[in-house]
Amino acid sequence: QFFCYFSVQCPILTNPANGRVTVFSRAIGGAAGYTCNTGYTLRGTGVRFCGSDGVWSGSRPSCSK
């Protein structure tokens, strides 16, 4: 008898303009961290977490001068 396990993952995140996102894990409970290029300031949350519904917490931050 076989069991099929469906692995919930959050979607791939893209880098904000003038910054970078580092995804540590797309699995439930995983985290992603945002940083900005030199001379830019992060606007919004710097860390997002993958929820049990497969959706990242918060919203994508931006990098501005």
N, CA and C atoms as an extended XYZ file, in Angstrom:
195
Properties=species:S:1:pos:R:3:atomname:S:1:resname:S:1:resid:I:1 pbc="F F F"
N         0.848       -1.186        0.000 N   GLN     1
C         0.000        0.000        0.000 CA  GLN     1
C         0.891        1.245        0.000 C   GLN     1
N         0.594        2.119       -0.931 N   PHE     2
C         1.395        3.338       -1.065 CA  PHE     2
C         0.629        4.543       -0.532 C   PHE     2
N         1.371        5.422        0.090 N   PHE     3
C         0.792        6.685        0.548 CA  PHE     3
C         1.478        7.815       -0.206 C   PHE     3
N         0.694        8.748       -0.656 N   CYS     4
C         1.241        9.886       -1.380 CA  CYS     4
C         1.215       11.108       -0.465 C   CYS     4
N         2.375       11.627       -0.187 N   TYR     5
C         2.463       12.811        0.659 CA  TYR     5
C         2.652       14.038       -0.212 C   TYR     5
N         1.784       15.009       -0.023 N   PHE     6
C         1.903       16.248       -0.773 CA  PHE     6
C         2.645       17.257        0.081 C   PHE     6
N         3.777       17.701       -0.415 N   SER     7
C         4.597       18.646        0.318 CA  SER     7
C         4.176       20.073       -0.018 C   SER     7
N         3.682       20.788        0.986 N   VAL     8
C         3.283       22.179        0.780 CA  VAL     8
C         4.529       23.052        0.805 C   VAL     8
N         4.668       23.875       -0.210 N   GLN     9
C         5.774       24.819       -0.266 CA  GLN     9
C         5.244       26.183       -0.669 C   GLN     9
N         5.905       27.211       -0.192 N   CYS    10
C         5.566       28.560       -0.612 CA  CYS    10
C         6.187       28.831       -1.977 C   CYS    10
N         5.621       29.781       -2.726 N   PRO    11
C         6.154       30.070       -4.059 CA  PRO    11
C         7.545       30.686       -4.004 C   PRO    11
N         8.215       30.635       -5.137 N   ILE    12
C         9.542       31.239       -5.260 CA  ILE    12
C         9.399       32.754       -5.139 C   ILE    12
N        10.297       33.365       -4.384 N   LEU    13
C        10.288       34.819       -4.221 CA  LEU    13
C        11.307       35.446       -5.166 C   LEU    13
N        11.009       36.636       -5.651 N   THR    14
C        11.923       37.342       -6.527 CA  THR    14
C        12.594       38.487       -5.770 C   THR    14
N        13.773       38.837       -6.224 N   ASN    15
C        14.515       39.930       -5.594 CA  ASN    15
C        13.772       41.247       -5.769 C   ASN    15
N        13.756       42.078       -4.718 N   PRO    16
C        13.206       43.424       -4.904 CA  PRO    16
C        14.195       44.259       -5.722 C   PRO    16
N        13.732       45.340       -6.317 N   ALA    17
C        14.631       46.236       -7.043 CA  ALA    17
C        15.678       46.765       -6.071 C   ALA    17
N        16.933       46.740       -6.474 N   ASN    18
C        18.052       47.230       -5.659 CA  ASN    18
C        18.260       46.429       -4.378 C   ASN    18
N        17.877       45.148       -4.408 N   GLY    19
C        18.055       44.316       -3.227 CA  GLY    19
C        18.098       42.844       -3.571 C   GLY    19
N        18.051       42.039       -2.523 N   ARG    20
C        18.176       40.592       -2.702 CA  ARG    20
C        17.355       39.869       -1.641 C   ARG    20
N        16.757       38.756       -2.023 N   VAL    21
C        16.066       37.901       -1.062 CA  VAL    21
C        16.829       36.582       -0.973 C   VAL    21
N        17.040       36.116        0.243 N   THR    22
C        17.670       34.820        0.486 CA  THR    22
C        16.619       33.916        1.107 C   THR    22
N        16.251       32.858        0.378 N   VAL    23
C        15.235       31.925        0.883 CA  VAL    23
C        15.950       30.774        1.569 C   VAL    23
N        15.727       30.651        2.868 N   PHE    24
C        16.358       29.579        3.638 CA  PHE    24
C        15.601       28.275        3.457 C   PHE    24
N        14.272       28.374        3.338 N   SER    25
C        13.452       27.192        3.080 CA  SER    25
C        12.080       27.637        2.606 C   SER    25
N        11.543       26.942        1.571 N   ARG    26
C        10.194       27.219        1.089 CA  ARG    26
C         9.175       26.291        1.726 C   ARG    26
N         9.627       25.416        2.609 N   ALA    27
C         8.715       24.503        3.302 CA  ALA    27
C         7.963       25.255        4.402 C   ALA    27
N         6.915       24.654        4.915 N   ILE    28
C         6.144       25.266        6.001 CA  ILE    28
C         7.069       25.588        7.164 C   ILE    28
N         6.973       26.816        7.653 N   GLY    29
C         7.829       27.252        8.752 CA  GLY    29
C         9.159       27.803        8.290 C   GLY    29
N         9.427       27.707        6.996 N   GLY    30
C        10.676       28.223        6.446 CA  GLY    30
C        10.693       29.740        6.443 C   GLY    30
N        11.861       30.293        6.231 N   ALA    31
C        12.015       31.740        6.273 CA  ALA    31
C        12.755       32.260        5.055 C   ALA    31
N        12.547       33.538        4.795 N   ALA    32
C        13.259       34.251        3.737 CA  ALA    32
C        13.663       35.610        4.293 C   ALA    32
N        14.888       36.015        4.002 N   GLY    33
C        15.378       37.293        4.495 CA  GLY    33
C        15.710       38.238        3.350 C   GLY    33
N        15.440       39.506        3.545 N   TYR    34
C        15.670       40.525        2.525 CA  TYR    34
C        16.804       41.467        2.947 C   TYR    34
N        17.632       41.833        1.998 N   THR    35
C        18.663       42.841        2.219 CA  THR    35
C        18.664       43.776        1.022 C   THR    35
N        19.179       44.985        1.239 N   CYS    36
C        19.247       45.973        0.164 CA  CYS    36
C        20.695       46.234       -0.218 C   CYS    36
N        20.881       46.686       -1.439 N   ASN    37
C        22.205       47.056       -1.907 CA  ASN    37
C        22.716       48.248       -1.101 C   ASN    37
N        24.019       48.443       -1.114 N   THR    38
C        24.643       49.561       -0.409 CA  THR    38
C        24.022       50.879       -0.856 C   THR    38
N        23.638       51.698        0.124 N   GLY    39
C        23.047       52.994       -0.179 CA  GLY    39
C        21.534       52.979       -0.230 C   GLY    39
N        20.933       51.791       -0.094 N   TYR    40
C        19.479       51.666       -0.117 CA  TYR    40
C        18.978       51.206        1.253 C   TYR    40
N        17.760       51.627        1.591 N   THR    41
C        17.158       51.290        2.886 CA  THR    41
C        15.964       50.371        2.669 C   THR    41
N        15.874       49.336        3.505 N   LEU    42
C        14.761       48.390        3.421 CA  LEU    42
C        13.495       49.034        3.975 C   LEU    42
N        12.447       49.002        3.206 N   ARG    43
C        11.135       49.513        3.624 CA  ARG    43
C        10.196       48.323        3.738 C   ARG    43
N         9.797       48.015        4.950 N   GLY    44
C         8.938       46.857        5.189 CA  GLY    44
C         9.665       45.842        6.038 C   GLY    44
N         9.108       44.657        6.125 N   THR    45
C         9.685       43.614        6.961 CA  THR    45
C        10.855       42.930        6.270 C   THR    45
N        11.919       42.647        7.038 N   GLY    46
C        13.104       42.031        6.472 CA  GLY    46
C        13.062       40.523        6.440 C   GLY    46
N        12.084       39.931        7.143 N   VAL    47
C        11.973       38.465        7.204 CA  VAL    47
C        10.522       38.070        6.970 C   VAL    47
N        10.328       37.047        6.147 N   ARG    48
C         8.989       36.495        5.914 CA  ARG    48
C         9.033       34.997        6.176 C   ARG    48
N         7.902       34.452        6.627 N   PHE    49
C         7.820       33.031        6.957 CA  PHE    49
C         6.772       32.345        6.088 C   PHE    49
N         7.049       31.078        5.768 N   CYS    50
C         6.120       30.280        4.966 CA  CYS    50
C         5.062       29.673        5.878 C   CYS    50
N         3.815       30.024        5.648 N   GLY    51
C         2.710       29.530        6.470 CA  GLY    51
C         2.230       28.156        6.050 C   GLY    51
N         1.406       27.559        6.897 N   SER    52
C         0.890       26.208        6.630 CA  SER    52
C        -0.020       26.173        5.412 C   SER    52
N        -0.483       27.352        4.961 N   ASP    53
C        -1.339       27.428        3.777 CA  ASP    53
C        -0.528       27.633        2.494 C   ASP    53
N         0.820       27.631        2.634 N   GLY    54
C         1.665       27.797        1.461 CA  GLY    54
C         1.780       29.236        0.997 C   GLY    54
N         1.501       30.179        1.906 N   VAL    55
C         1.568       31.601        1.580 CA  VAL    55
C         2.608       32.270        2.478 C   VAL    55
N         3.438       33.134        1.892 N   TRP    56
C         4.424       33.866        2.673 CA  TRP    56
C         3.741       34.907        3.550 C   TRP    56
N         4.243       35.092        4.755 N   SER    57
C         3.699       36.095        5.655 CA  SER    57
C         4.047       37.500        5.151 C   SER    57
N         3.255       38.464        5.573 N   GLY    58
C         3.535       39.858        5.240 CA  GLY    58
C         3.499       40.133        3.749 C   GLY    58
N         4.168       41.210        3.375 N   SER    59
C         4.232       41.568        1.965 CA  SER    59
C         5.692       41.838        1.599 C   SER    59
N         5.948       41.834        0.317 N   ARG    60
C         7.317       42.011       -0.167 CA  ARG    60
C         7.796       43.424        0.155 C   ARG    60
N         8.950       43.533        0.809 N   PRO    61
C         9.483       44.861        1.100 CA  PRO    61
C        10.123       45.473       -0.146 C   PRO    61
N        10.499       46.735       -0.024 N   SER    62
C        11.176       47.409       -1.121 CA  SER    62
C        12.459       48.064       -0.605 C   SER    62
N        13.324       48.418       -1.518 N   CYS    63
C        14.573       49.087       -1.180 CA  CYS    63
C        14.541       50.473       -1.823 C   CYS    63
N        14.744       51.492       -1.006 N   SER    64
C        14.700       52.853       -1.545 CA  SER    64
C        15.883       53.660       -1.032 C   SER    64
N        16.188       54.751       -1.723 N   LYS    65
C        17.309       55.631       -1.337 CA  LYS    65
C        16.901       56.482       -0.157 C   LYS    65
